[in-house]
């Protein structure tokens, strides 16, 4: 159900959001690890909607062509 790529993507987003590298207080580290586990568990158990999970993969989505020739060559027209 959950591949290593998706778990890695979740971890990278969590790491960027909370800047886990700069934290030195052990209580804050424990809280961030707990939040990360909760986020992963919610994703795995399906408690999150598809749109919430897909926001982690936004940079992998290719934009659809807008002009006629690009749409024609991609088979949309």
C-alpha positions as CSV (number, residue, x, y, z in Angstrom):
1,X,0.0,0.0,0.0
2,X,2.8,2.4,0.9
3,X,6.0,2.4,-1.1
4,X,9.4,3.5,0.1
5,X,9.2,6.4,-2.3
6,X,6.0,7.8,-0.8
7,X,7.3,7.3,2.8
8,X,10.5,9.1,1.8
9,X,8.6,11.9,0.2
10,X,6.5,12.3,3.4
11,X,9.7,12.3,5.5
12,X,11.4,14.9,3.3
13,X,8.3,17.2,3.5
14,X,8.1,16.8,7.3
15,X,11.8,17.5,7.5
16,X,11.5,20.6,5.4
17,X,8.5,21.8,7.3
18,X,9.8,21.5,10.8
19,X,13.5,22.0,10.1
20,X,14.4,19.0,12.2
21,X,18.1,19.5,11.8
22,X,18.2,22.7,13.8
23,X,16.3,21.4,16.8
24,X,18.4,20.6,19.9
25,X,15.9,20.3,22.7
26,X,15.1,16.6,23.3
27,X,11.4,17.3,24.2
28,X,10.9,19.1,20.9
29,X,12.6,16.2,19.0
30,X,10.3,13.7,20.7
31,X,7.3,15.8,19.8
32,X,8.3,16.1,16.1
33,X,9.0,12.4,15.9
34,X,5.6,11.6,17.3
35,X,3.9,14.0,14.9
36,X,5.8,12.3,12.0
37,X,4.6,8.9,13.1
38,X,1.1,10.1,13.4
39,X,1.2,11.7,10.0
40,X,2.5,8.4,8.5
41,X,0.0,6.3,10.3
42,X,-2.9,8.5,9.2
43,X,-1.7,8.2,5.6
44,X,-1.2,4.4,5.8
45,X,-4.6,3.7,7.4
46,X,-6.4,5.8,4.9
47,X,-7.7,8.4,7.3
48,X,-6.4,11.1,5.0
49,X,-8.1,12.0,1.8
50,X,-6.4,11.5,-1.5
51,X,-5.9,15.2,-2.0
52,X,-4.0,15.5,1.3
53,X,-1.6,12.7,0.4
54,X,-1.1,14.0,-3.2
55,X,0.0,17.4,-2.0
56,X,3.3,15.7,-1.1
57,X,3.8,14.7,-4.7
58,X,3.0,18.0,-6.3
59,X,6.5,18.5,-7.8
60,X,6.2,15.2,-9.7
61,X,3.0,16.2,-11.6
62,X,3.6,17.4,-15.2
63,X,1.7,20.4,-16.3
64,X,-0.8,19.9,-19.1
65,X,0.0,21.7,-22.4
66,X,-2.1,24.8,-23.0
67,X,-1.5,25.7,-26.6
68,X,-3.1,23.9,-29.5
69,X,0.1,22.3,-31.0
70,X,1.3,21.0,-27.7
71,X,-2.1,19.5,-27.0
72,X,-2.2,18.0,-30.5
73,X,1.2,16.4,-30.3
74,X,0.4,14.9,-26.9
75,X,-2.7,13.3,-28.3
76,X,-5.3,15.4,-26.4
77,X,-6.8,17.1,-29.6
